[in-house]
Amino acid sequence: MNEKKYVTYEEFGAKGDGKTDDMPAIVAAHNYANENGLDVRANDEATYYIGGKALTAKIMTNTYFGKAKFIVDDVNLENIKVSLFNVATNAQRFTPEIKSLVHDQKKVDFPHEGKVYVRVYSNKRKVYIRKGLNMNNGSDASDAFIVDNDGNVLNGINWDYDSISSAVAFSIDDEPIVIDGGIFTTIANQWVSKYDYHARNFNITRSNVTVQNLTHYVEGELDHGAPYAGFLSVGECYNVTLRDCLLTPHKTYRTESKVPGQLVSMGTYDLGFGGSIGVKLINITQTRDIMDSTYWGLMGSNFCKDMHLEGCTISRFDAHCGVTDGSVKNCKLGYMGLNLIGFGNFTVEDSSIFGGNFIGFRSDYGSFFHGNLTIRNCEWIPRYGRGDKMYFFGANNTGDHYFGYDCGMPENIVLENVTIKDENISAENLTYYLFPDYDGSFAPGKPYPYGTPKNVTAKLTSNAGRAVKVCEKAEEYPYLDELVIG
């Protein structure tokens, strides 16, 4: 007699007719599979309807959605914060004995076995004190890192911590799991347009997970609605790979900002990352034109490390509250471009970047990057509007706002074989500048001056033969007098 190796949703009452709410059966099937170490397989011919009940299916085993369709109805929800699926871990959380940390510390000493994920916080220091229409009072300084069996810290520590106010650690799952396939269609929420993030998603909190061949569509968007935190949302885990997935940007809605009388566009995502380490996005594409500005950028991230994109065609890469070490390789990034702040080493290779800048260092967080930037064999296709100047690097820092840290450009910048694909731009007097003026932060007496790079090597040329200069104000970069661009 053959031993049972997988369960189906139909065994637990699913109809798959696109009308009956199959979520209770989906939850029951995964619970049984988790308890018995079995895979889960959907029916390729089925259409599973998921209604508005506040139910979450816990995934802890390989799950094969295949060609099955899922209708996710977000019109009437019991709870907007409840995920559809939680890709979960059995690892027990514990509090590591860490009293203090310093920037780039290489070793820690607390009792543990094997490789563990650690997240620490300090309420003695606020960082990412945001400026602008979404201004805030910042976040507690925090770091996520991996510690091996010998206590070696495998990721850079970003901040100094005189004291740790809270910390959590848990072991990393050794056995990888795969989530494969599935065609999901979300019928969009009709919520009031305000910052009530909907979480109807895959919430991945387990390490060593691969999600592949998944498709997500969005239908039924109106002229109003609330934003989404990410249909694939990855948080506080290690080594998660998303590959060969087709996803959908969400319609951009506006709401009241922190500044009275002014509206702000709300970030809304199909990919969301928070406190994740070792995330890989491979061959991720989107259903809508990457240059369609009526839809928000596909992804957003906060507090992540070792984030790598390869072969992706999406509307933007965005590191909100910093990324530590990362790369973009063989990608096309659309109208929102490449938005970056953070630490460590960041590399862009063999990629095409559309947008107002090749890289926009986010001004709402001080336009800072502490580390090294390498751009190699890339092209910038400027999203030209009007005017007589454009900036390869976008940055803005007035020097009078404290973001919780020193701000400045990457210390070392290398551009190798980078071209501006501008032959279709007809502007006669357009000039390119490598660096902007930073809005006067170099003026004498500024309390929080903006730092310039220490070393710059730049091979950057315009296909149309336009001039490429260092900066409009040469006095801001006197040590780059000898820099030859091109």
Secondary structure, DSSP 8 states (H G I E B T S, - for coil): -----EEESGGGT---EEEEE-HHHHHHHHHHHHHHT-EEE--TT-EEEE-S----EEE-S-EEEEEEEEEEE-SS-S-TT--SEEE------B------B-TT--B------S-EEEEEEEEEEEE----STT----EEEEEEEEE-TT-BB-S---S-BSS-SEEEEEE--SS-EEEEEEEEEEE-----SSS--B--SEEE-SSSEEEES-EEEEE---S----BEEEEEEES-EEEEEES-EE---B--EEE-SSTT-EEE---EEEEEES-EEEEEES-EESS-TT-TTB--SEEEEEEEEEEEES-EEEEEEEEEEEEEEEEES-EEEEEEEEE-EEEEEEEES-EEEESSSEEE-GGGTS-EEEEEEEEEEEEEE---SSSEEESEE----S----SS--BS-SEEEEEEEEE--TT---SS-EEESS--GGGTTSTT-SS--B--SEEEEEEEETT---EES-S-GGG-GGGTT----
